Amino acid sequence: MKIRLVQNGVFTPIDDIAMTVTPPEEGFFWIDADVDDLIVLQPLFSMHDLAVEDCLSEEEQRPKIEIYESHYFIVVNSIRFDDEEIFLRALNIFLGRHFIITVTKQKINELRMLKPILWEQEVHQPDRFMYLLIDLIVDNYFTVGDRIEVRIEKLEEDILMHTKKTHLNEIIGLRSEILWLKKVLGPQKEVINTLNKRDLRLIDDQLQKYFSDIYENAVKISETFETYRDLMGNLREAYQSSIANRANEIMRVFTAITTIFIPLTLITGIYGMNFDNMPELHTQHGYYVVIGLMVLLGTIMYLIFRKKDWI
């Protein structure tokens, strides 16, 4: 657990947790905690049992906002994409009049990215801290969306150039990730919309209007992933079409080869009969003539098929 006094964007480490109970003369306290630290934090800040239970739960948390007497409990999801799988990491926020507590089970990159922004903008209120943090989280969805779009384009190019069976698993896996992510984005939009429209006494009225911009971005993100879902459907159709075309190409080549060998097989069949009265069998150069005829016939048919682009 890290405790900091934030005054105009300047961080001052605090060692005594008891100091955070009393509002500072200027600024606010930021407590960056793990779930195990809630044992100490809950009685100090009168955290509601249900909010603490949500933080400790092993199940995936749905984005939400809960209004309690002395604080707000807000859950938002941070996103990460490692080119193989999309990960959502729950960020639990306890917002009070003079403090903000962030509780996570894994590292959240946005918390690290936020520090220089706090210093640059000389932040001295916890509600503005929360606004900037949620803004960073939503903006990161655009970054992940761009990387997913690049992957879709690359997958489409690979399918058109060299279709493989593994491409189908990639399509199904990525489409499932996108559908799951789109499902999660719905509740997150509602949380941001609540921060924008609802009368919340712990958030400054002027600052609250800025949440409308974050909400618009959240809507854009949701629409973008809806487009990605449609693209994955088109990509699957392209894969199936490519496989069918490839099979047709193979069958066309096999058919052409079989057609070339049909007259050759006919000739060998005729001369494979064991009749005694076949004058050609006793011709001195008959063997070479027949072989030459077969080669010439096969070559002519091959050239005809090549000219018609059948093989």
BELKA-V602686 format. One line per field, one symbol per residue. ss: DSSP state (@ for helix, = for strand, . for the rest). psi: psi as a letter, one per 30 degrees, with the letter a starting at -180 (. if undefined). burial: b if it has 16 or more other ideal C-beta (glycine too) atoms within 10 Angstrom, else e. A space follows every 10 residues. Layout:
ss->???
psi->???
burial->???
This chain:
ss->.======..= ===...@@@@ @......=== ====@@@@@@ @@@@@...@@ @@@@@@.... ...====... .========= =....===== =====...== ====....@@ @@@@@@@@@@ @....@@@@@ @@@@@@@@@@ @@@@@@@@@@ @@@@@@@@@@ @....@@@@@ @@@@@@@@@@ @@@@@@@@@@ @@@@@@@... ....@@@@.. @@@@@@@@@@ @@@@@@@@@@ @@@@@@@@@@ @@@@@@@@@@ @@@@@@@@@@ @@@@@@@@@@ ........@@ @@...@@@@@ @@@@@@@@@@ @@@@@@@... .
psi->kkkkjjjhfk kjkkejffff ekklekalkj jjllffffee eefeghkkee eeeeefkflk kkklkkjlef lkjkklkkkk kgfekkkkkk jkkjkaeglk kkklflkjee eeffefeeee ghkgkeeeee eeeeeeeeef eeeeeeeeee eeeeeeeeee eiklefeeee eeeeeeeeee eeeefeeeee eeeefefkjj ffkkeeeeff feeeeeeeee eeeefeeeee eeeeeeeeee eeeeeeeeee eeeeeeeeee feeeeeeeee gfkhkeijef fgkegeeeee eeeeeeeeee eeeeeeeghf .
burial->eebbbbbebe eeebeebeeb eeebeebbbb bbbeeebbee bbeebebbee bbebbeeeee bebebeeeee bbbbbbbbbe beeeebebbb bbbbbbeebb bbbbbeebeb beebeeebee eebbbbbbbb bbbbbbbbeb beebbeebee bbeebbeebe eebeeebbeb beebbebbee bbebbeebbe bbbbbbeeeb eebeeeebeb beebbebbee bbebbeebee bbeebbebbe ebbeeeeeee eeeeebeeeb eeeeeeeeee eeeeeeeeee eeeeeeeeeb eeebeeeeee beeebeeeee e
